[in-house]
Amino acid sequence: FLRRLKVGAGTTTGPTSYEVKRILKAFVDAQWLADFNDRLAAYQAQFTENIDSAGEVSDE
C-alpha cells in the first residue's frame, strides 16, 4: 500500500517520503474519517464511564 519515493535531485537529507497507493485513497474518504472519529469518541466515552464507575478499568 505504500511506495517509497526516490530522493529528489540535489536533496540528500530529510525524512523519507512515501506515496499512499490509490486503493487506500479510494477507501479512506472524509465520510469514513468522520465515522471513524465518531466510533473513537464512543469508545473513549465507554472507557471513561468504566473508570468513573469502578475506579479502574473493568473487564466488560
N, CA, C and O atoms as CSV, one atom per row, in Angstrom:
chain,resi,resn,atom,element,x,y,z
A,1,PHE,N,N,0.808,-1.196,0.000
A,1,PHE,CA,C,0.000,0.000,0.000
A,1,PHE,C,C,0.849,1.258,0.000
A,1,PHE,O,O,0.364,2.332,-0.355
A,2,LEU,N,N,2.102,1.140,0.390
A,2,LEU,CA,C,2.998,2.290,0.396
A,2,LEU,C,C,4.129,2.062,-0.583
A,2,LEU,O,O,4.585,0.939,-0.801
A,3,ARG,N,N,4.568,3.171,-1.167
A,3,ARG,CA,C,5.712,3.097,-2.061
A,3,ARG,C,C,6.674,4.192,-1.640
A,3,ARG,O,O,6.279,5.351,-1.507
A,4,ARG,N,N,7.927,3.838,-1.430
A,4,ARG,CA,C,8.937,4.817,-1.053
A,4,ARG,C,C,9.270,5.668,-2.272
A,4,ARG,O,O,9.537,5.145,-3.354
A,5,LEU,N,N,9.251,6.983,-2.086
A,5,LEU,CA,C,9.582,7.890,-3.173
A,5,LEU,C,C,11.086,8.071,-3.240
A,5,LEU,O,O,11.776,8.051,-2.221
A,6,LYS,N,N,11.580,8.248,-4.448
A,6,LYS,CA,C,13.005,8.478,-4.635
A,6,LYS,C,C,13.361,9.869,-4.137
A,6,LYS,O,O,12.535,10.782,-4.150
A,7,VAL,N,N,14.604,10.012,-3.699
A,7,VAL,CA,C,15.090,11.305,-3.240
A,7,VAL,C,C,15.210,12.216,-4.451
A,7,VAL,O,O,15.746,11.809,-5.482
A,8,GLY,N,N,14.713,13.447,-4.338
A,8,GLY,CA,C,14.745,14.406,-5.442
A,8,GLY,C,C,16.158,14.838,-5.778
A,8,GLY,O,O,17.081,14.650,-4.986
A,9,ALA,N,N,16.321,15.412,-6.945
A,9,ALA,CA,C,17.638,15.857,-7.402
A,9,ALA,C,C,18.179,16.927,-6.461
A,9,ALA,O,O,17.492,17.906,-6.167
A,10,GLY,N,N,19.398,16.742,-5.993
A,10,GLY,CA,C,20.047,17.728,-5.152
A,10,GLY,C,C,19.711,17.626,-3.674
A,10,GLY,O,O,20.305,18.344,-2.870
A,11,THR,N,N,18.791,16.770,-3.289
A,11,THR,CA,C,18.464,16.625,-1.868
A,11,THR,C,C,18.966,15.277,-1.378
A,11,THR,O,O,18.619,14.231,-1.926
A,12,THR,N,N,19.776,15.320,-0.351
A,12,THR,CA,C,20.339,14.074,0.184
A,12,THR,C,C,19.930,13.847,1.632
A,12,THR,O,O,20.188,12.778,2.185
A,13,THR,N,N,19.296,14.837,2.252
A,13,THR,CA,C,18.890,14.680,3.646
A,13,THR,C,C,17.395,14.905,3.776
A,13,THR,O,O,16.725,15.332,2.836
A,14,GLY,N,N,16.899,14.612,4.950
A,14,GLY,CA,C,15.480,14.819,5.215
A,14,GLY,C,C,14.779,13.497,5.409
A,14,GLY,O,O,15.350,12.434,5.170
A,15,PRO,N,N,13.534,13.570,5.845
A,15,PRO,CA,C,12.781,12.337,6.098
A,15,PRO,C,C,12.427,11.609,4.809
A,15,PRO,O,O,12.269,12.226,3.756
A,16,THR,N,N,12.308,10.313,4.905
A,16,THR,CA,C,11.898,9.506,3.768
A,16,THR,C,C,10.440,9.793,3.467
A,16,THR,O,O,9.620,9.881,4.380
A,17,SER,N,N,10.112,9.940,2.186
A,17,SER,CA,C,8.734,10.219,1.784
A,17,SER,C,C,8.117,8.978,1.177
A,17,SER,O,O,8.793,8.190,0.515
A,18,TYR,N,N,6.819,8.810,1.410
A,18,TYR,CA,C,6.085,7.669,0.892
A,18,TYR,C,C,4.855,8.142,0.137
A,18,TYR,O,O,4.318,9.216,0.410
A,19,GLU,N,N,4.417,7.334,-0.811
A,19,GLU,CA,C,3.190,7.589,-1.547
A,19,GLU,C,C,2.167,6.539,-1.131
A,19,GLU,O,O,2.468,5.345,-1.111
A,20,VAL,N,N,0.963,6.982,-0.802
A,20,VAL,CA,C,-0.116,6.056,-0.472
A,20,VAL,C,C,-0.758,5.619,-1.778
A,20,VAL,O,O,-1.171,6.454,-2.582
A,21,LYS,N,N,-0.841,4.322,-1.986
A,21,LYS,CA,C,-1.422,3.835,-3.236
A,21,LYS,C,C,-2.910,4.122,-3.288
A,21,LYS,O,O,-3.548,4.307,-2.252
A,22,ARG,N,N,-3.460,4.160,-4.483
A,22,ARG,CA,C,-4.831,4.577,-4.716
A,22,ARG,C,C,-5.873,3.719,-4.004
A,22,ARG,O,O,-6.959,4.217,-3.707
A,23,ILE,N,N,-5.588,2.472,-3.725
A,23,ILE,CA,C,-6.592,1.631,-3.072
A,23,ILE,C,C,-6.977,2.217,-1.714
A,23,ILE,O,O,-8.148,2.181,-1.336
A,24,LEU,N,N,-6.018,2.749,-0.988
A,24,LEU,CA,C,-6.326,3.369,0.295
A,24,LEU,C,C,-6.973,4.730,0.110
A,24,LEU,O,O,-7.859,5.100,0.881
A,25,LYS,N,N,-6.552,5.470,-0.884
A,25,LYS,CA,C,-7.156,6.772,-1.139
A,25,LYS,C,C,-8.637,6.629,-1.445
A,25,LYS,O,O,-9.438,7.457,-1.013
A,26,ALA,N,N,-9.008,5.606,-2.172
A,26,ALA,CA,C,-10.409,5.398,-2.525
A,26,ALA,C,C,-11.210,4.932,-1.308
A,26,ALA,O,O,-12.394,5.250,-1.194
A,27,PHE,N,N,-10.595,4.198,-0.418
A,27,PHE,CA,C,-11.299,3.654,0.746
A,27,PHE,C,C,-11.477,4.693,1.847
A,27,PHE,O,O,-12.554,4.810,2.432
A,28,VAL,N,N,-10.425,5.438,2.122
A,28,VAL,CA,C,-10.458,6.415,3.210
A,28,VAL,C,C,-10.823,7.779,2.636
A,28,VAL,O,O,-10.001,8.450,2.010
A,29,ASP,N,N,-12.081,8.175,2.864
A,29,ASP,CA,C,-12.528,9.489,2.422
A,29,ASP,C,C,-13.010,10.277,3.637
A,29,ASP,O,O,-12.906,9.798,4.766
A,30,ALA,N,N,-13.527,11.464,3.418
A,30,ALA,CA,C,-13.949,12.325,4.526
A,30,ALA,C,C,-15.060,11.682,5.350
A,30,ALA,O,O,-15.056,11.789,6.576
A,31,GLN,N,N,-15.999,11.024,4.703
A,31,GLN,CA,C,-17.101,10.394,5.435
A,31,GLN,C,C,-16.590,9.248,6.305
A,31,GLN,O,O,-17.013,9.106,7.452
A,32,TRP,N,N,-15.690,8.438,5.773
A,32,TRP,CA,C,-15.117,7.331,6.537
A,32,TRP,C,C,-14.378,7.869,7.758
A,32,TRP,O,O,-14.503,7.317,8.851
A,33,LEU,N,N,-13.604,8.949,7.580
A,33,LEU,CA,C,-12.880,9.530,8.703
A,33,LEU,C,C,-13.833,10.080,9.759
A,33,LEU,O,O,-13.572,9.944,10.955
A,34,ALA,N,N,-14.931,10.697,9.335
A,34,ALA,CA,C,-15.918,11.216,10.285
A,34,ALA,C,C,-16.556,10.072,11.072
A,34,ALA,O,O,-16.728,10.176,12.287
A,35,ASP,N,N,-16.906,8.990,10.392
A,35,ASP,CA,C,-17.484,7.825,11.068
A,35,ASP,C,C,-16.488,7.210,12.053
A,35,ASP,O,O,-16.857,6.829,13.164
A,36,PHE,N,N,-15.238,7.119,11.641
A,36,PHE,CA,C,-14.193,6.572,12.495
A,36,PHE,C,C,-14.014,7.445,13.736
A,36,PHE,O,O,-13.850,6.928,14.842
A,37,ASN,N,N,-14.045,8.756,13.557
A,37,ASN,CA,C,-13.931,9.683,14.676
A,37,ASN,C,C,-15.088,9.500,15.655
A,37,ASN,O,O,-14.891,9.550,16.869
A,38,ASP,N,N,-16.295,9.287,15.127
A,38,ASP,CA,C,-17.460,9.040,15.986
A,38,ASP,C,C,-17.295,7.753,16.787
A,38,ASP,O,O,-17.626,7.713,17.972
A,39,ARG,N,N,-16.786,6.702,16.148
A,39,ARG,CA,C,-16.569,5.429,16.855
A,39,ARG,C,C,-15.515,5.585,17.948
A,39,ARG,O,O,-15.672,5.052,19.047
A,40,LEU,N,N,-14.442,6.315,17.646
A,40,LEU,CA,C,-13.413,6.541,18.663
A,40,LEU,C,C,-13.966,7.319,19.851
A,40,LEU,O,O,-13.629,7.023,20.997
A,41,ALA,N,N,-14.810,8.307,19.586
A,41,ALA,CA,C,-15.423,9.085,20.670
A,41,ALA,C,C,-16.312,8.190,21.531
A,41,ALA,O,O,-16.333,8.332,22.754
A,42,ALA,N,N,-17.043,7.271,20.905
A,42,ALA,CA,C,-17.892,6.345,21.656
A,42,ALA,C,C,-17.043,5.414,22.522
A,42,ALA,O,O,-17.395,5.153,23.673
A,43,TYR,N,N,-15.935,4.912,21.987
A,43,TYR,CA,C,-15.047,4.049,22.771
A,43,TYR,C,C,-14.464,4.822,23.954
A,43,TYR,O,O,-14.377,4.301,25.067
A,44,GLN,N,N,-14.068,6.063,23.701
A,44,GLN,CA,C,-13.497,6.879,24.767
A,44,GLN,C,C,-14.528,7.134,25.861
A,44,GLN,O,O,-14.198,7.067,27.045
A,45,ALA,N,N,-15.762,7.422,25.485
A,45,ALA,CA,C,-16.820,7.662,26.468
A,45,ALA,C,C,-17.075,6.411,27.299
A,45,ALA,O,O,-17.251,6.497,28.514
A,46,GLN,N,N,-17.096,5.252,26.653
A,46,GLN,CA,C,-17.317,3.994,27.378
A,46,GLN,C,C,-16.163,3.727,28.339
A,46,GLN,O,O,-16.385,3.316,29.478
A,47,PHE,N,N,-14.947,3.954,27.891
A,47,PHE,CA,C,-13.772,3.743,28.729
A,47,PHE,C,C,-13.807,4.676,29.937
A,47,PHE,O,O,-13.547,4.247,31.061
A,48,THR,N,N,-14.126,5.945,29.708
A,48,THR,CA,C,-14.201,6.921,30.790
A,48,THR,C,C,-15.303,6.556,31.774
A,48,THR,O,O,-15.129,6.696,32.985
A,49,GLU,N,N,-16.437,6.088,31.260
A,49,GLU,CA,C,-17.553,5.672,32.115
A,49,GLU,C,C,-17.144,4.506,33.003
A,49,GLU,O,O,-17.471,4.486,34.189
A,50,ASN,N,N,-16.432,3.534,32.441
A,50,ASN,CA,C,-15.982,2.372,33.216
A,50,ASN,C,C,-15.016,2.782,34.319
A,50,ASN,O,O,-15.067,2.244,35.425
A,51,ILE,N,N,-14.145,3.724,34.025
A,51,ILE,CA,C,-13.187,4.186,35.033
A,51,ILE,C,C,-13.909,4.956,36.129
A,51,ILE,O,O,-13.634,4.756,37.312
A,52,ASP,N,N,-14.834,5.837,35.744
A,52,ASP,CA,C,-15.562,6.644,36.727
A,52,ASP,C,C,-16.417,5.790,37.654
A,52,ASP,O,O,-16.506,6.080,38.847
A,53,SER,N,N,-17.043,4.749,37.133
A,53,SER,CA,C,-17.955,3.948,37.948
A,53,SER,C,C,-17.237,2.944,38.841
A,53,SER,O,O,-17.738,2.612,39.915
A,54,ALA,N,N,-16.084,2.459,38.423
A,54,ALA,CA,C,-15.412,1.418,39.192
A,54,ALA,C,C,-14.093,1.874,39.801
A,54,ALA,O,O,-13.533,1.186,40.655
A,55,GLY,N,N,-13.599,3.010,39.377
A,55,GLY,CA,C,-12.311,3.454,39.882
A,55,GLY,C,C,-11.152,2.822,39.149
A,55,GLY,O,O,-9.998,3.189,39.368
A,56,GLU,N,N,-11.450,1.884,38.289
A,56,GLU,CA,C,-10.440,1.228,37.465
A,56,GLU,C,C,-11.136,0.659,36.239
A,56,GLU,O,O,-12.365,0.653,36.165
A,57,VAL,N,N,-10.360,0.186,35.286
A,57,VAL,CA,C,-10.916,-0.362,34.058
A,57,VAL,C,C,-11.560,-1.707,34.351
A,57,VAL,O,O,-10.947,-2.567,34.983
A,58,SER,N,N,-12.804,-1.893,33.890
A,58,SER,CA,C,-13.477,-3.180,34.087
A,58,SER,C,C,-13.186,-4.096,32.914
A,58,SER,O,O,-12.659,-3.656,31.891
A,59,ASP,N,N,-13.525,-5.366,33.057
A,59,ASP,CA,C,-13.274,-6.353,32.011
A,59,ASP,C,C,-14.421,-6.477,31.032
A,59,ASP,O,O,-14.427,-7.415,30.235
A,60,GLU,N,N,-15.379,-5.592,31.050
A,60,GLU,CA,C,-16.547,-5.681,30.164
A,60,GLU,C,C,-16.183,-5.402,28.745
A,60,GLU,O,O,-17.047,-5.435,27.869
